Amino acid sequence: TALMSMIGALPGRAFARGTEAATGIEPYLTDGTPGSTPILLDLNPGPGDSLPLDWTVIGSRAFFTAYEPTRGREVWVTDGTVAGTQPFVELWPGPESPSEIDLWAFGDQLLINAVGSDGNPHLWSAGPAGNLVELGSLDVLGMPVGTDGQVEAVGGVLYFSAIATTPTSRLFRTDGTRAGTQEVPLANGVSASFGIMPANGGVYFAGWSAGVGTERLYFTDGGA
């Protein structure tokens, strides 16, 4: 019997991360009825683990990261069927892979934050067909912080906190295009910190000001 931990859901189905001696840690699927929790697919064949993580639902499909020997840890997609469970994009060609990948749903796009094969953090957008568009690299954009409370969508814009060329965390926005991915101008000396919350057509965030020397609540609508 597999040991289960729930990782996400699609309409009428739940997905779990399960483990058995013969297959290792792999994705399982259930409709909630007794005996309805088969392994979805042994992505890393045999007793090795694929360890599915970062479950992100867009429409009728779910995206996740998993390890497979010929690709390393990369982004996969599933519609809940064996045939519909397959690699989605490959950030690093070959068996090497990023040490960490963050996935965000943004409309019908999947935003992917990971270190590229060049060693620098990148932010990519992938459309439904898996076409990758680089939105920015460390030199231009910073390193997105993919933790709860630091990524929020407002209308057609996604706001996120990022660490750029200094230890200071700053606020960025993207509309899913490279041209529309840019730093949000803030008052002099204010840096975005954490706790981004959407409201009133913009976002509130906890910021730190060198002049004040403490964290305070700030608001921006993304404009100057």
SVG drawing of the C-alpha trace seen along z (x, -y; Angstrom):
<svg xmlns="http://www.w3.org/2000/svg" viewBox="-16 -59 42 62">
<polyline fill="none" stroke="black" stroke-width="0.4" points="0.0,0.0 1.3,-3.4 1.9,-6.1 0.0,-9.2 0.3,-13.0 -2.1,-15.2 -0.5,-17.6 -3.4,-19.1 -6.6,-18.6 -8.4,-18.9 -12.2,-18.9 -13.5,-15.7 -10.0,-14.3 -7.3,-14.6 -3.7,-14.0 -1.3,-12.6 2.3,-11.9 2.6,-8.2 5.4,-5.8 5.9,-2.0 9.0,0.0 8.7,1.0 8.1,-2.5 9.5,-5.1 7.7,-8.4 5.4,-9.1 2.1,-10.9 -1.2,-9.0 -4.8,-9.9 -8.1,-9.4 -11.7,-10.3 -12.4,-9.8 -14.0,-6.3 -12.5,-3.2 -9.9,-1.5 -9.7,-4.4 -6.1,-5.6 -3.9,-4.0 -0.4,-5.3 -0.8,-7.9 2.6,-7.2 6.0,-5.9 7.9,-8.9 11.2,-7.7 10.9,-4.0 11.6,-1.5 12.3,-2.2 13.8,-5.6 11.7,-8.7 10.3,-11.4 9.1,-13.3 6.4,-15.5 6.3,-19.0 5.0,-22.5 1.4,-21.5 -0.1,-24.4 -3.6,-24.2 -4.5,-26.1 -7.9,-25.2 -8.3,-21.4 -4.6,-20.7 -2.1,-20.7 1.6,-21.5 4.3,-20.1 8.0,-19.5 9.3,-15.9 12.6,-14.1 13.3,-11.7 16.8,-10.4 17.2,-11.7 15.8,-15.2 16.6,-15.8 13.9,-17.8 11.8,-19.6 8.2,-20.8 5.5,-18.3 1.8,-18.6 -1.1,-16.3 -4.8,-16.2 -5.3,-13.3 -4.7,-10.6 -1.6,-8.5 -1.5,-9.8 -1.9,-13.4 0.9,-13.2 4.1,-14.3 7.1,-16.7 5.9,-20.3 9.1,-22.3 12.8,-21.6 14.7,-24.5 18.1,-22.7 18.7,-20.3 19.9,-16.9 20.0,-15.2 21.2,-18.3 18.4,-20.5 17.8,-23.6 18.1,-23.0 14.7,-24.7 11.8,-25.7 8.8,-27.8 5.6,-27.7 2.8,-30.4 -0.5,-30.3 -1.2,-33.6 -4.2,-33.4 -3.5,-30.7 0.2,-31.2 2.5,-29.3 5.2,-31.5 8.4,-29.6 11.1,-30.9 14.4,-29.0 18.1,-29.3 18.9,-28.9 21.7,-26.7 23.8,-29.9 23.8,-29.9 21.6,-33.1 18.0,-33.2 15.4,-33.7 11.7,-34.2 9.9,-32.5 6.4,-32.4 5.0,-29.3 1.8,-29.3 -0.6,-26.3 1.5,-24.7 4.7,-25.0 6.3,-27.8 8.9,-29.4 9.4,-33.2 12.1,-34.6 10.7,-37.6 13.9,-38.6 17.3,-37.5 19.1,-38.5 20.9,-41.3 17.7,-42.9 15.0,-41.7 16.2,-40.2 15.5,-36.9 11.8,-36.3 10.8,-35.1 8.1,-32.4 6.8,-32.2 3.2,-32.8 2.3,-36.4 5.0,-37.6 3.2,-36.9 -0.2,-38.4 -2.3,-39.0 -4.3,-42.2 -6.3,-42.3 -3.9,-41.4 -0.8,-42.2 1.2,-39.9 3.2,-41.6 6.1,-39.9 8.9,-40.6 12.5,-40.1 16.1,-40.4 18.1,-42.2 21.8,-43.2 21.8,-44.2 20.4,-42.4 17.4,-44.7 14.1,-43.1 12.3,-45.2 8.8,-45.1 8.2,-44.0 5.3,-43.5 4.6,-41.5 1.8,-41.2 3.3,-38.0 5.5,-39.7 9.2,-40.6 8.4,-44.3 5.7,-44.3 8.0,-42.9 9.7,-45.7 10.4,-47.1 7.7,-49.1 9.0,-52.6 8.8,-53.3 9.6,-56.2 13.3,-56.9 14.7,-54.5 11.7,-52.2 12.1,-48.5 9.4,-45.8 9.7,-43.2 6.9,-40.7 3.1,-40.3 1.9,-41.6 -1.9,-41.9 -4.1,-43.0 -6.6,-45.8 -8.1,-48.9 -6.5,-48.2 -3.0,-47.8 -1.1,-46.1 -0.3,-46.8 3.1,-45.5 5.3,-45.7 8.3,-47.9 11.4,-49.0 12.7,-52.6 16.3,-53.5 15.1,-57.0 12.5,-55.6 14.5,-52.5 11.5,-50.3 8.9,-48.3 5.7,-50.1 2.7,-49.4 2.8,-50.9 0.5,-50.9 1.2,-51.1 -1.0,-50.9 2.1,-50.1 2.6,-53.6 5.2,-56.1"/>
</svg>
